[in-house]
Amino acid sequence: MKILAAALTVTACAMAGQLFAARMRARVAALEAALHLLRETQAQLRFLALPAADLLAQLCRREALRPLPFLPRCQALTLENIPFPQAWRQALDEEPGALQPQDKAQLLFFGESIGATDIDGQLSACALCAELLEAQLQAAAQDCRKYGKLLPMLGLLGGAGIAILLY
């Protein structure tokens, strides 16, 4: 019975390390998709000058933006006649968690500027958000490279240490 409990403890701690590493990778993927979203939005605004609802419909069709689950939710809210900035904020608030609060803050600023200013203002907001998110992506990618392999091993070793101490 003690061996089973020790094995479960080691397994649980190892899985916790894996979970933390997976969350780091998910954040990097979400930030990369967010940067793609900003660049795609810049291109759409520059060449087509689409209204916010049409722009959102175009973006939701992009395969590269699948790591951003708040986009389809925002589109559904706009179809319910909720104004775009309010729908954007609500969809980001309901986002399941790959993005950190500082990432969401940049995307909130972006969402509030779309459709609220002229094309040049919207393009400037896209560029500013892309620049800030790029810095956050670089930091997240560096953390992922640095700790991505370390966390699973720490979980395993921590679990082994706990098992030795308790059992």
HELIX and SHEET records of a PDB file:
HELIX    1   1 LYS A    2  LEU A   48  1                                  47    
HELIX    2   2 ALA A   52  CYS A   60  1                                   9    
HELIX    3   3 GLU A   63  LEU A   65  5                                   3    
HELIX    4   4 PHE A   70  LEU A   79  1                                  10    
HELIX    5   5 PHE A   84  ASP A   93  1                                  10    
HELIX    6   6 PRO A  101  SER A  113  1                                  13    
HELIX    7   7 ILE A  119  TYR A  147  1                                  29    
HELIX    8   8 LEU A  150  LEU A  166  1                                  17    
END                                                                             
